[in-house]
Amino acid sequence: MKKQSAPKQGIRHAAPRRPRPLVDSILRLIWRQRRISRAEIARRKRLSRSTVSEIVGSLLPSGLVEEVGVGPSAGGRPPIVLEFQDGACVILGVEMGATHVMAVLTDLRGHVLAWRQASHAVRSDPEGTRALIAELCDACLAARPGAAGRLVGIGIAVPSPVDPGRPDHLSEIVLPDWRGDSGFTPFLARYGVPVLVDNDANLGALAEGWWGAGSGVDDFAYVKIATGVGSGHVIGGRIYRGATGVAGEIGHMAIDPHGGPCICGLRGCLATFVGAPALVGRARALLAEYPASALASQSVTLDTIVAAALGQDPLALRLVQETAEYLGIAVAGLLNLMNPSMVIFGGEVARLGELLLEPLRETIRRRTLVSSVAAAEVRMSALGPQAIAIGAATLVLEAALADPSLFPHAVPQKEAG
C-alpha cells in the first residue's frame, strides 16, 4: 500500500463533536432519503429555496450528490431530483477477534464490496496482528481499482473495552500481551485517513441498528458469542458505552460464584460457561459419555460443535441446551434491569438459529417479569459473520455524515444564506 500524507488527528473513538452547519444536515438528509428534490429539502428543513440551491451547489462538486433527472411536478416547473452516490467513496472495517482478523470494504450504504479473513493468534501476537490487518486491508483495496483514493477511513473493532478518552488503549486484562497499546498509529500514515476504534460488541450493535435486525428499533441489546462473550446496548437509538467504555461486559456477569476462574480474575462468569474455550472443554469432558459423537473423530472447536448440533449430534445438542440455560440466566437479568425491546445474538452461535433460541426463550420466560418478556423479541443477527466488521465501517460512515470534511473530497463547509 502506497503511503499517503497522515491526517492531523490520531486514533479516535469517533468524530470530534462540533456544531453541524446546514450543509452537514442537508447532506445527511439526502443520504437518508437517497433521492430527493431541492424543493422537498427546503420544505423539510424550513429553508428558502435559494439557500438550499446554494448549499446543493456546494455539494455537487464533491461527487457525493448528483442530479439524476426530473421528478413529478405538482404544478409549475418539474423538480430536479438529487441522488446520494453510495459508490462515491469506500470505507474499511476491521474485526480483530481473539483468533482471527476480518477486513471488509464497504460503500456508503454498508454494502460489502470485498472482504478477506485469516486465522491468527491475536491475543498473543500484537505485531503479527497489526501486519495481518494491513495485509487484509490492502487486499480489499486492491480488489476494487481506485478504491485507495476514495477511502474515507478505517474502523477497527477490538475484543476489549474501549475508553472514549483513550481509544488507543486496550485492556491489559483481556489482552495482556498487547501491554495496553493498540499500536494502530502507523495506519494513519500508511493510509492517510482517520482510524476509529471501538469495542466489537458495540460495533455489532451499531451494524444491526443501521442495517440489520435492529433497524428502526430504539432500544435493543446485541450479544456476541465467540471466544468470549460481550454485549452492545442501544438506548434511545444510540450506543450506550458507560462512563469509561466498559458497559456491556455481559461475559463477566457472575452466573455461579463458585464456578471456575475467568481471565478477568473473578469466578463463575458467563464466559466460563458459554465462551468458545468453555464449550470446547465441556465437549471434551463429555466425549467419554458419547463415544459415537461426530466430535469424537475430529478437532473440537466452536465451529465443529455448531456444525454437529445442526446435524442433530446428541453431545452437541446437550451443549446447546446447557448454553441456552446459562445464557437465559444472563439475558433474563438484562431484560429485568434494562427492558430492551429486542435482544439480538451474533457470533458463531448465530448459525444455530431456533435450535438455540427456542430453549433460550424458555429459560428467559421462567426468569423474567411477564411485562419484560412480552416486550422483548429474541432473535439471531441478520448480518451473519461479517456483522462486526460492517459495524466498524459503519462507525466511520456515522462520523463522516456528522462531519463531511472526513470525505476524501471534502464537502465545502461555508454556510449559505
VEXDREN-2710 file (C-alpha; in Angstrom, 1 decimal):
% VEXDREN-2710
k/r/px/py/pz
1/MET/0.0/0.0/0.0
2/LYS/1.4/3.3/-1.0
3/LYS/1.8/5.7/1.9
4/GLN/-0.2/8.9/1.9
5/SER/0.1/12.0/4.0
6/ALA/-1.1/11.4/7.6
7/PRO/-4.2/13.1/8.8
8/LYS/-3.9/15.7/11.6
9/GLN/-5.8/13.7/14.2
10/GLY/-4.6/10.5/15.9
11/ILE/-6.5/7.3/16.8
12/ARG/-10.1/8.2/17.6
13/HIS/-13.1/6.7/19.2
14/ALA/-15.5/8.8/17.0
15/ALA/-15.6/12.0/15.0
16/PRO/-14.9/15.2/17.1
17/ARG/-18.1/16.8/18.0
18/ARG/-18.7/20.3/16.6
19/PRO/-21.7/22.5/15.7
20/ARG/-23.3/21.0/12.5
21/PRO/-23.8/23.6/9.8
22/LEU/-26.6/23.4/7.3
23/VAL/-24.6/21.7/4.7
24/ASP/-24.0/18.7/7.1
25/SER/-27.7/18.2/7.9
26/ILE/-28.7/18.6/4.3
27/LEU/-26.1/16.0/3.1
28/ARG/-27.3/13.6/5.8
29/LEU/-30.9/14.2/4.7
30/ILE/-30.0/13.4/1.1
31/TRP/-28.2/10.3/2.3
32/ARG/-31.1/9.1/4.3
33/GLN/-33.7/9.7/1.6
34/ARG/-31.4/8.5/-1.2
35/ARG/-33.4/10.6/-3.8
36/ILE/-35.0/14.0/-3.0
37/SER/-35.6/17.3/-4.7
38/ARG/-34.3/20.8/-3.7
39/ALA/-37.9/21.8/-3.1
40/GLU/-38.5/18.9/-0.7
41/ILE/-35.3/19.7/1.2
42/ALA/-36.4/23.3/1.6
43/ARG/-39.8/22.1/2.9
44/ARG/-38.3/19.6/5.4
45/LYS/-35.6/22.0/6.6
46/ARG/-37.8/25.1/6.5
47/LEU/-35.3/26.9/4.4
48/SER/-35.6/29.2/1.4
49/ARG/-35.2/27.5/-2.0
50/SER/-32.3/29.9/-2.7
51/THR/-30.4/28.8/0.4
52/VAL/-31.0/25.1/-0.4
53/SER/-29.9/25.7/-4.0
54/GLU/-26.6/27.4/-2.8
55/ILE/-25.9/24.5/-0.4
56/VAL/-26.7/21.8/-3.0
57/GLY/-24.5/23.7/-5.5
58/SER/-21.6/23.3/-3.0
59/LEU/-22.3/19.6/-2.6
60/LEU/-22.3/18.6/-6.3
61/PRO/-18.6/19.0/-6.9
62/SER/-17.9/16.5/-4.1
63/GLY/-19.3/13.7/-6.1
64/LEU/-21.4/12.6/-3.1
65/VAL/-24.6/14.0/-4.7
66/GLU/-25.7/14.0/-8.3
67/GLU/-28.6/15.4/-10.3
68/VAL/-30.3/12.3/-11.8
69/GLY/-33.3/13.6/-13.7
70/VAL/-36.7/15.2/-13.4
71/GLY/-39.3/14.3/-10.8
72/PRO/-43.1/14.6/-10.9
73/SER/-44.5/18.1/-10.8
74/ALA/-47.3/19.3/-8.6
75/GLY/-47.7/22.3/-10.9
76/GLY/-45.1/24.5/-12.4
77/ARG/-41.5/23.5/-13.4
78/PRO/-40.7/19.8/-12.7
79/PRO/-38.1/19.4/-9.9
80/ILE/-34.6/18.2/-10.5
81/VAL/-34.0/15.0/-8.4
82/LEU/-30.9/14.7/-6.4
83/GLU/-29.4/11.3/-5.5
84/PHE/-26.8/10.4/-3.0
85/GLN/-23.9/8.4/-4.6
86/ASP/-23.3/5.4/-2.4
87/GLY/-20.3/4.4/-4.5
88/ALA/-18.6/7.8/-4.4
89/CYS/-16.3/6.6/-1.6
90/VAL/-15.4/3.4/0.3
91/ILE/-14.7/2.5/3.9
92/LEU/-12.6/-0.2/5.5
93/GLY/-14.0/-2.1/8.5
94/VAL/-11.8/-4.5/10.5
95/GLU/-12.9/-7.1/13.1
96/MET/-10.0/-8.0/15.3
97/GLY/-11.2/-11.2/17.0
98/ALA/-9.4/-13.3/19.6
99/THR/-8.3/-15.9/17.0
100/HIS/-8.9/-14.2/13.6
101/VAL/-8.9/-10.9/11.7
102/MET/-11.5/-9.9/9.1
103/ALA/-11.5/-6.9/6.9
104/VAL/-14.4/-5.6/4.7
105/LEU/-14.6/-2.8/2.2
106/THR/-18.0/-1.2/2.0
107/ASP/-19.7/1.6/0.1
108/LEU/-21.5/4.4/1.8
109/ARG/-24.6/2.3/2.3
110/GLY/-23.0/-0.6/4.2
111/HIS/-22.8/-2.9/1.2
112/VAL/-19.7/-5.2/1.3
113/LEU/-17.7/-4.7/-1.9
114/ALA/-14.8/-7.0/-0.9
115/TRP/-13.7/-8.9/2.2
116/ARG/-10.8/-11.0/3.5
117/GLN/-10.3/-13.1/6.6
118/ALA/-7.5/-15.1/8.2
119/SER/-7.0/-17.0/11.4
120/HIS/-4.4/-15.6/13.7
121/ALA/-3.3/-15.8/17.4
122/VAL/-4.4/-12.2/18.0
123/ARG/-4.2/-12.3/21.8
124/SER/-0.6/-13.4/21.9
125/ASP/0.9/-11.7/18.7
126/PRO/0.1/-8.0/18.5
127/GLU/2.8/-7.2/15.9
128/GLY/1.7/-10.1/13.7
129/THR/-1.9/-9.0/14.1
130/ARG/-1.2/-5.4/13.0
131/ALA/0.7/-6.7/10.0
132/LEU/-2.2/-9.0/9.1
133/ILE/-4.7/-6.1/9.4
134/ALA/-2.6/-4.1/6.9
135/GLU/-2.3/-7.1/4.6
136/LEU/-6.1/-7.8/4.6
137/CYS/-6.9/-4.1/4.1
138/ASP/-4.5/-3.8/1.2
139/ALA/-6.1/-6.9/-0.4
140/CYS/-9.6/-5.4/0.0
141/LEU/-8.5/-2.1/-1.6
142/ALA/-6.7/-4.0/-4.4
143/ALA/-9.9/-5.8/-5.2
144/ARG/-11.6/-2.6/-6.2
145/PRO/-9.5/-0.4/-8.6
146/GLY/-9.2/3.2/-7.5
147/ALA/-10.5/2.4/-4.0
148/ALA/-7.5/3.7/-2.2
149/GLY/-8.0/7.2/-3.5
150/ARG/-11.7/7.2/-2.3
151/LEU/-11.1/5.8/1.2
152/VAL/-12.9/7.7/3.9
153/GLY/-11.4/6.0/6.9
154/ILE/-10.7/2.7/8.8
155/GLY/-12.9/1.4/11.6
156/ILE/-11.4/-1.2/13.9
157/ALA/-13.4/-3.4/16.2
158/VAL/-11.4/-4.8/19.1
159/PRO/-12.2/-7.6/21.7
160/SER/-11.6/-5.2/24.6
161/PRO/-13.4/-2.4/26.3
162/VAL/-12.5/1.0/24.8
163/ASP/-12.5/4.1/26.8
164/PRO/-13.6/7.1/24.6
165/GLY/-11.0/9.2/26.3
166/ARG/-8.2/6.7/25.4
167/PRO/-9.2/4.9/22.3
168/ASP/-5.7/3.7/21.6
169/HIS/-5.6/1.8/24.9
170/LEU/-6.6/-1.9/25.2
171/SER/-7.4/-3.8/28.3
172/GLU/-4.3/-5.4/29.8
173/ILE/-6.6/-8.0/31.5
174/VAL/-8.3/-9.1/28.3
175/LEU/-5.2/-8.7/26.0
176/PRO/-2.2/-8.8/28.3
177/ASP/0.4/-9.3/25.5
178/TRP/-0.6/-6.0/23.9
179/ARG/0.6/-4.2/27.1
180/GLY/-2.3/-1.7/26.9
181/ASP/-1.4/-0.2/23.5
182/SER/-3.2/-0.9/20.2
183/GLY/-0.3/0.2/18.1
184/PHE/-2.6/1.4/15.4
185/THR/-1.0/4.8/14.9
186/PRO/1.2/3.7/11.9
187/PHE/-2.1/3.0/10.0
188/LEU/-2.6/6.8/10.0
189/ALA/0.5/7.4/7.9
190/ARG/0.1/4.2/5.8
191/TYR/-3.4/5.0/4.6
192/GLY/-3.7/8.8/5.2
193/VAL/-7.2/8.5/6.6
194/PRO/-8.8/8.6/10.1
195/VAL/-8.7/5.4/12.2
196/LEU/-11.6/4.9/14.6
197/VAL/-11.7/2.2/17.3
198/ASP/-14.4/0.7/19.4
199/ASN/-15.4/-2.5/21.2
200/ASP/-16.5/-5.3/18.9
201/ALA/-19.9/-5.9/20.6
202/ASN/-20.7/-2.2/20.4
203/LEU/-20.0/-2.3/16.7
204/GLY/-22.1/-5.4/16.2
205/ALA/-24.9/-3.4/17.8
206/LEU/-24.2/-0.4/15.6
207/ALA/-24.3/-2.6/12.4
208/GLU/-27.6/-4.3/13.5
209/GLY/-29.1/-0.9/14.3
210/TRP/-28.2/0.6/10.9
211/TRP/-28.6/-2.3/8.6
212/GLY/-29.8/-5.4/10.4
213/ALA/-32.4/-6.9/12.8
214/GLY/-32.3/-3.7/15.0
215/SER/-33.1/-1.3/12.2
216/GLY/-35.8/1.1/13.4
217/VAL/-35.6/-0.2/17.0
218/ASP/-34.6/2.4/19.6
219/ASP/-33.8/0.1/22.5
220/PHE/-32.1/-3.3/22.0
221/ALA/-29.1/-5.4/23.0
222/TYR/-26.6/-7.3/20.8
223/VAL/-24.9/-10.2/22.4
224/LYS/-21.8/-11.7/20.7
225/ILE/-20.7/-15.2/21.5
226/ALA/-17.4/-16.3/20.2
227/THR/-14.1/-16.9/22.0
228/GLY/-15.6/-14.6/24.7
229/VAL/-19.0/-13.1/25.3
230/GLY/-19.8/-9.4/25.0
231/SER/-22.8/-7.2/24.5
232/GLY/-23.5/-3.8/23.0
233/HIS/-26.6/-1.8/24.1
234/VAL/-28.6/0.7/22.0
235/ILE/-30.6/3.1/24.2
236/GLY/-32.7/5.7/22.6
237/GLY/-31.2/4.9/19.2
238/ARG/-27.6/5.4/20.4
239/ILE/-24.8/3.1/21.6
240/TYR/-24.5/3.2/25.3
241/ARG/-20.9/2.9/26.4
242/GLY/-21.0/3.9/30.1
243/ALA/-18.7/6.3/31.8
244/THR/-15.4/4.7/30.7
245/GLY/-16.5/2.5/27.8
246/VAL/-17.0/-0.8/29.8
247/ALA/-20.8/-1.0/29.6
248/GLY/-22.0/-4.3/28.1
249/GLU/-19.4/-6.7/29.6
250/ILE/-22.1/-9.4/30.0
251/GLY/-19.5/-12.1/29.7
252/HIS/-18.3/-11.2/33.1
253/MET/-21.7/-11.3/34.8
254/ALA/-21.4/-13.9/37.6
255/ILE/-23.6/-16.9/36.9
256/ASP/-22.1/-19.2/39.6
257/PRO/-19.9/-17.6/42.3
258/HIS/-18.4/-21.0/43.0
259/GLY/-17.6/-21.6/39.3
260/GLY/-14.3/-21.8/37.6
261/PRO/-11.8/-18.9/37.3
262/CYS/-12.2/-16.3/34.5
263/ILE/-9.5/-14.3/32.7
264/CYS/-10.9/-11.2/34.5
265/GLY/-9.9/-12.6/37.9
266/LEU/-13.4/-13.4/39.0
267/ARG/-15.1/-16.8/39.2
268/GLY/-18.2/-18.3/37.5
269/CYS/-18.6/-15.6/34.9
270/LEU/-20.9/-16.3/31.9
271/ALA/-17.8/-16.5/29.6
272/THR/-16.6/-19.5/31.7
273/PHE/-19.7/-21.4/30.6
274/VAL/-20.5/-20.4/27.1
275/GLY/-17.4/-18.9/25.5
276/ALA/-15.6/-21.0/22.9
277/PRO/-12.9/-22.3/25.3
278/ALA/-15.6/-23.3/27.9
279/LEU/-17.7/-25.1/25.3
280/VAL/-14.7/-26.9/23.8
281/GLY/-13.5/-28.0/27.3
282/ARG/-17.0/-29.2/28.2
283/ALA/-17.3/-31.1/24.9
284/ARG/-14.1/-32.9/25.5
285/ALA/-15.1/-33.8/29.1
286/LEU/-18.3/-35.4/27.8
287/LEU/-16.8/-37.4/24.9
288/ALA/-16.5/-40.5/27.1
289/GLU/-20.3/-40.5/27.6
290/TYR/-20.9/-40.0/23.8
291/PRO/-18.3/-42.2/22.0
292/ALA/-20.4/-42.2/18.8
293/SER/-20.5/-38.4/18.7
294/ALA/-19.3/-36.8/15.5
295/LEU/-17.0/-34.7/17.7
296/ALA/-15.0/-37.8/18.7
297/SER/-13.4/-38.1/15.3
298/GLN/-12.5/-34.5/14.6
299/SER/-10.9/-31.5/16.2
300/VAL/-13.3/-30.0/18.7
301/THR/-13.8/-26.2/18.1
302/LEU/-16.8/-23.9/18.4
303/ASP/-17.3/-24.3/14.7
304/THR/-17.4/-28.1/14.8
305/ILE/-19.7/-28.0/17.8
306/VAL/-22.2/-25.8/16.0
307/ALA/-22.0/-28.0/12.9
308/ALA/-22.5/-31.1/14.9
309/ALA/-25.5/-29.6/16.7
310/LEU/-27.1/-28.7/13.3
311/GLY/-26.6/-32.3/12.4
312/GLN/-28.5/-33.4/15.5
313/ASP/-25.5/-34.9/17.2
314/PRO/-26.6/-35.8/20.8
315/LEU/-23.4/-34.4/22.5
316/ALA/-23.6/-31.1/20.7
317/LEU/-27.3/-30.8/21.4
318/ARG/-26.6/-31.3/25.1
319/LEU/-24.1/-28.4/24.9
320/VAL/-26.7/-26.2/23.1
321/GLN/-29.2/-26.9/25.9
322/GLU/-26.7/-26.1/28.6
323/THR/-25.7/-22.9/26.7
324/ALA/-29.3/-21.9/26.5
325/GLU/-29.7/-22.3/30.2
326/TYR/-26.7/-20.2/31.1
327/LEU/-27.4/-17.5/28.5
328/GLY/-31.0/-17.4/29.6
329/ILE/-30.0/-16.6/33.2
330/ALA/-27.8/-13.7/32.0
331/VAL/-30.3/-12.4/29.5
332/ALA/-33.2/-12.6/32.0
333/GLY/-31.2/-10.3/34.3
334/LEU/-30.6/-8.0/31.4
335/LEU/-34.3/-7.8/30.5
336/ASN/-35.4/-7.2/34.0
337/LEU/-32.8/-4.5/34.5
338/MET/-32.9/-2.6/31.2
339/ASN/-36.1/-3.7/29.5
340/PRO/-34.9/-3.6/25.8
341/SER/-37.5/-4.4/23.2
342/MET/-35.1/-6.8/21.4
343/VAL/-32.1/-9.0/22.1
344/ILE/-30.0/-10.0/19.0
345/PHE/-27.5/-12.8/19.2
346/GLY/-24.4/-12.8/16.9
347/GLY/-21.1/-14.5/16.6
348/GLU/-20.6/-18.1/15.6
349/VAL/-23.6/-19.4/17.5
350/ALA/-25.9/-17.4/15.3
351/ARG/-25.8/-20.3/12.9
352/LEU/-27.8/-22.4/15.4
353/GLY/-30.9/-20.3/14.8
354/GLU/-34.0/-21.7/16.5
355/LEU/-32.1/-24.7/17.8
356/LEU/-30.6/-22.3/20.4
357/LEU/-33.3/-19.7/20.5
358/GLU/-36.2/-22.0/21.5
359/PRO/-34.7/-23.3/24.7
360/LEU/-33.2/-19.9/25.4
361/ARG/-36.6/-18.2/25.2
362/GLU/-38.0/-20.9/27.6
363/THR/-35.3/-20.1/30.2
364/ILE/-35.9/-16.4/29.9
365/ARG/-39.7/-16.9/30.4
366/ARG/-39.0/-18.7/33.6
367/ARG/-36.8/-16.0/34.9
368/THR/-38.2/-12.7/33.9
369/LEU/-41.2/-10.4/34.7
370/VAL/-44.1/-11.1/32.4
371/SER/-44.2/-7.5/31.1
372/SER/-40.5/-7.6/30.3
373/VAL/-40.8/-10.8/28.3
374/ALA/-43.9/-9.6/26.4
375/ALA/-42.0/-6.5/25.2
376/ALA/-38.8/-8.3/24.2
377/GLU/-38.1/-10.1/20.9
378/VAL/-35.2/-12.6/21.0
379/ARG/-33.6/-13.3/17.6
380/MET/-30.4/-14.0/15.7
381/SER/-28.3/-11.5/13.8
382/ALA/-29.5/-10.7/10.3
383/LEU/-25.9/-9.8/9.1
384/GLY/-24.0/-13.0/9.5
385/PRO/-20.3/-13.4/10.3
386/GLN/-19.4/-10.0/8.7
387/ALA/-21.6/-8.1/11.2
388/ILE/-18.9/-6.7/13.4
389/ALA/-16.6/-5.7/10.5
390/ILE/-19.5/-4.0/8.9
391/GLY/-20.2/-2.2/12.2
392/ALA/-16.6/-1.0/12.2
393/ALA/-17.1/0.5/8.7
394/THR/-20.4/2.0/9.9
395/LEU/-18.6/3.8/12.7
396/VAL/-16.6/5.7/10.1
397/LEU/-19.7/6.3/8.0
398/GLU/-21.5/7.7/11.0
399/ALA/-18.6/10.0/11.8
400/ALA/-18.3/11.2/8.1
401/LEU/-22.0/12.0/7.9
402/ALA/-21.7/14.1/11.0
403/ASP/-18.5/15.8/9.8
404/PRO/-18.4/15.7/5.9
405/SER/-14.8/17.1/5.9
406/LEU/-13.8/13.5/6.5
407/PHE/-14.8/12.6/3.0
408/PRO/-11.7/12.4/0.6
409/HIS/-13.0/15.4/-1.5
410/ALA/-14.1/17.5/1.4
411/VAL/-17.6/19.0/1.2
412/PRO/-17.4/22.8/1.5
413/GLN/-18.3/23.9/5.0
414/LYS/-19.2/27.5/4.2
415/GLU/-22.7/28.4/5.5
416/ALA/-25.1/29.6/2.8
417/GLY/-27.5/32.4/3.2
END
